Amino acid sequence: MSREKHLPVTIDGATGKPDPTPSKIKLNSLQDVRREMASIYREARTGKMNVSDAGKLAYVLTSIGKLIEVEAIERRITALEAMQREESE
């Protein structure tokens, strides 16, 4: 008896047909987030994705982008504070 390997699928909201689940999407930088947002926009624009679903995903991506920005600002502030402490010693 052979064991079949079942791959995860996502059900297409527009057609109800299964699509292979996307591989892990890299979202480590604002450029990554921008690229993914553009991809979602194109899918919604061409009817491959429901516009409502695209809007929800874009909202989440916007939040991820803001967190990336805040993290970068936090790192810069920490570095500036460290430099200021070194100069005052």
Backbone as CSV, one residue per row, in Angstrom:
resi,resn,N_x,N_y,N_z,CA_x,CA_y,CA_z,C_x,C_y,C_z
1,MET,0.840,-1.172,0.000,0.000,0.000,0.000,0.889,1.240,0.000
2,SER,0.722,2.072,-1.008,1.557,3.267,-1.090,0.914,4.403,-0.301
3,ARG,1.765,5.220,0.244,1.284,6.382,0.986,1.327,7.586,0.067
4,GLU,0.185,8.195,-0.150,0.139,9.397,-0.971,0.458,10.591,-0.097
5,LYS,1.223,11.484,-0.663,1.548,12.701,0.056,0.513,13.760,-0.322
6,HIS,-0.205,14.256,0.659,-1.222,15.263,0.408,-0.610,16.648,0.620
7,LEU,-0.706,17.458,-0.403,-0.197,18.814,-0.314,-1.316,19.748,0.109
8,PRO,-1.007,20.764,0.900,-2.061,21.693,1.316,-2.590,22.479,0.123
9,VAL,-3.880,22.785,0.172,-4.500,23.577,-0.882,-5.281,24.719,-0.259
10,THR,-5.526,25.721,-1.061,-6.367,26.845,-0.689,-7.538,26.842,-1.651
11,ILE,-8.740,27.048,-1.146,-9.912,27.082,-2.013,-10.047,28.492,-2.587
12,ASP,-10.080,28.587,-3.912,-10.244,29.866,-4.597,-11.638,30.398,-4.284
13,GLY,-11.716,31.587,-3.701,-12.991,32.172,-3.307,-13.912,32.458,-4.474
14,ALA,-13.353,32.746,-5.639,-14.170,33.086,-6.795,-14.722,31.852,-7.495
15,THR,-13.909,30.815,-7.611,-14.325,29.643,-8.384,-14.683,28.440,-7.522
16,GLY,-14.222,28.420,-6.274,-14.455,27.274,-5.406,-13.527,26.107,-5.691
17,LYS,-12.593,26.305,-6.605,-11.654,25.242,-6.967,-10.411,25.308,-6.075
18,PRO,-9.810,24.149,-5.797,-8.596,24.159,-4.973,-7.387,24.663,-5.756
19,ASP,-6.576,25.465,-5.099,-5.305,25.946,-5.638,-4.222,25.486,-4.676
20,PRO,-3.023,25.194,-5.181,-1.938,24.860,-4.245,-1.718,26.027,-3.281
21,THR,-1.532,25.715,-2.020,-1.262,26.761,-1.035,0.085,27.389,-1.350
22,PRO,0.134,28.733,-1.319,1.414,29.384,-1.639,2.511,28.968,-0.670
23,SER,3.726,28.917,-1.194,4.856,28.603,-0.328,5.059,29.756,0.654
24,LYS,5.919,29.553,1.588,6.185,30.575,2.599,6.593,31.880,1.916
25,ILE,5.922,32.951,2.276,6.165,34.247,1.666,7.102,35.042,2.567
26,LYS,8.162,35.563,1.982,9.139,36.338,2.739,8.597,37.757,2.942
27,LEU,8.505,38.187,4.191,8.018,39.523,4.525,8.943,40.183,5.547
28,ASN,10.247,40.149,5.264,11.228,40.667,6.208,11.590,42.125,5.996
29,SER,11.185,42.689,4.879,11.539,44.081,4.594,10.353,44.786,3.955
30,LEU,10.413,46.110,3.913,9.352,46.863,3.261,9.268,46.510,1.778
31,GLN,10.388,46.203,1.175,10.390,45.807,-0.234,9.632,44.483,-0.406
32,ASP,9.827,43.540,0.507,9.091,42.270,0.454,7.587,42.514,0.579
33,VAL,7.219,43.379,1.523,5.806,43.678,1.761,5.211,44.363,0.531
34,ARG,5.940,45.302,-0.041,5.474,46.008,-1.237,5.261,45.025,-2.386
35,ARG,6.194,44.112,-2.551,6.107,43.121,-3.621,4.860,42.243,-3.439
36,GLU,4.608,41.822,-2.197,3.440,40.979,-1.933,2.146,41.764,-2.145
37,MET,2.121,43.023,-1.730,0.931,43.848,-1.956,0.658,44.010,-3.449
38,ALA,1.696,44.210,-4.224,1.533,44.341,-5.672,0.992,43.052,-6.269
39,SER,1.464,41.929,-5.766,0.989,40.631,-6.247,-0.500,40.460,-5.946
40,ILE,-0.893,40.821,-4.742,-2.301,40.705,-4.350,-3.156,41.642,-5.196
41,TYR,-2.670,42.848,-5.432,-3.396,43.800,-6.262,-3.630,43.221,-7.662
42,ARG,-2.570,42.653,-8.244,-2.703,42.082,-9.587,-3.692,40.924,-9.604
43,GLU,-3.663,40.091,-8.559,-4.600,38.975,-8.501,-6.040,39.474,-8.398
44,ALA,-6.272,40.496,-7.586,-7.626,41.045,-7.455,-8.047,41.730,-8.753
45,ARG,-7.126,42.439,-9.338,-7.419,43.178,-10.582,-7.795,42.242,-11.725
46,THR,-7.181,41.060,-11.763,-7.461,40.104,-12.835,-8.565,39.114,-12.469
47,GLY,-9.135,39.234,-11.281,-10.222,38.361,-10.879,-9.791,37.038,-10.289
48,LYS,-8.492,36.860,-10.078,-8.009,35.612,-9.480,-8.259,35.572,-7.976
49,MET,-8.517,36.748,-7.386,-8.771,36.838,-5.951,-9.956,37.777,-5.740
50,ASN,-10.780,37.427,-4.798,-11.902,38.267,-4.410,-11.368,39.599,-3.896
51,VAL,-11.973,40.699,-4.343,-11.501,42.030,-3.963,-11.591,42.237,-2.453
52,SER,-12.614,41.708,-1.830,-12.754,41.827,-0.380,-11.608,41.116,0.338
53,ASP,-11.283,39.919,-0.121,-10.154,39.184,0.471,-8.849,39.924,0.245
54,ALA,-8.687,40.497,-0.943,-7.471,41.260,-1.247,-7.346,42.448,-0.313
55,GLY,-8.451,43.122,-0.043,-8.435,44.267,0.868,-8.022,43.867,2.274
56,LYS,-8.510,42.728,2.721,-8.146,42.239,4.055,-6.655,41.906,4.130
57,LEU,-6.163,41.240,3.085,-4.734,40.905,3.064,-3.878,42.166,2.976
58,ALA,-4.317,43.134,2.187,-3.574,44.393,2.069,-3.522,45.111,3.416
59,TYR,-4.605,45.054,4.177,-4.631,45.665,5.503,-3.586,45.016,6.414
60,VAL,-3.537,43.696,6.400,-2.560,42.975,7.225,-1.139,43.326,6.771
61,LEU,-0.921,43.373,5.461,0.408,43.728,4.947,0.791,45.153,5.326
62,THR,-0.172,46.063,5.327,0.102,47.438,5.763,0.555,47.445,7.217
63,SER,-0.112,46.654,8.046,0.278,46.562,9.461,1.684,45.994,9.606
64,ILE,2.004,44.982,8.838,3.351,44.399,8.882,4.376,45.442,8.453
65,GLY,4.060,46.195,7.404,4.967,47.252,6.947,5.215,48.295,8.025
66,LYS,4.170,48.692,8.723,4.324,49.673,9.806,5.207,49.119,10.924
67,LEU,5.034,47.845,11.246,5.868,47.239,12.285,7.337,47.194,11.861
68,ILE,7.586,46.928,10.597,8.962,46.933,10.090,9.556,48.333,10.230
69,GLU,8.781,49.354,9.883,9.251,50.739,10.008,9.545,51.095,11.468
70,VAL,8.631,50.740,12.356,8.804,51.053,13.780,10.036,50.347,14.338
71,GLU,10.233,49.104,13.932,11.405,48.364,14.395,12.699,49.036,13.935
72,ALA,12.724,49.519,12.702,13.915,50.198,12.180,14.161,51.495,12.947
73,ILE,13.112,52.242,13.221,13.246,53.494,13.982,13.745,53.198,15.390
74,GLU,13.193,52.161,16.004,13.609,51.771,17.350,15.101,51.428,17.391
75,ARG,15.571,50.678,16.390,16.999,50.325,16.326,17.853,51.582,16.189
76,ARG,17.423,52.523,15.370,18.202,53.748,15.167,18.241,54.602,16.432
77,ILE,17.115,54.699,17.120,17.073,55.470,18.364,17.979,54.837,19.407
78,THR,17.930,53.524,19.516,18.788,52.812,20.470,20.260,53.070,20.159
79,ALA,20.615,53.041,18.887,22.005,53.296,18.495,22.403,54.734,18.810
80,LEU,21.522,55.684,18.546,21.819,57.089,18.849,21.971,57.310,20.350
81,GLU,21.117,56.683,21.142,21.219,56.812,22.600,22.526,56.222,23.100
82,ALA,22.938,55.106,22.533,24.209,54.493,22.927,25.372,55.416,22.581
83,MET,25.339,56.018,21.396,26.405,56.955,21.000,26.439,58.156,21.932
84,GLN,25.258,58.655,22.312,25.181,59.807,23.196,25.751,59.468,24.579
85,ARG,25.471,58.264,25.081,26.019,57.850,26.382,27.528,57.758,26.309
86,GLU,28.054,57.217,25.203,29.512,57.079,25.052,30.161,58.458,25.021
87,GLU,29.553,59.418,24.355,30.124,60.758,24.272,30.106,61.486,25.605
88,SER,29.106,61.202,26.438,28.992,61.900,27.732,29.867,61.267,28.808
89,GLU,30.423,60.111,28.537,31.279,59.451,29.546,32.683,59.946,29.507
